[in-house]
Amino acid sequence: MKTTIQQIDQQLVALLEGELDTAAAVEAQKQLKPLFDNTTLDTVLDCTALQYISSSGLRLFLSILKNGKTHGFKVQLKGLNPDLVKVFKMTGFYSLFEIL
């Protein structure tokens, strides 16, 4: 699992690559710390290169979303592949996020 965070204009964009399984979620949470520290910028989770997400990964996404709601900024998902769309719809997460 590889993550890269960039500020583009007034957004934080997190590029997620690989598999966000239970083992990777712990390290990903550390790498995504700037998203948890963020209090003002809209956030985009770019999942174009994300191949798999586990329940731990979903929990991580939910934590980022809660931070956004607490501080009043948007958290959007981009580039979900068909398998990820299926997981997000089955778990009810699809309706929680704005999907680009």
Buried (B, 14 or more C-beta within 10 A) or exposed (E): BEBEBEEEEEBBBBBBBBBBBEEBBEEBBEBBEEBEEBEEBBBBBBBEEBBBBBEBBBEBBBBBBEBBEEEEBBBBBBBBBEEBBEBBEEEEBBEBBEEE
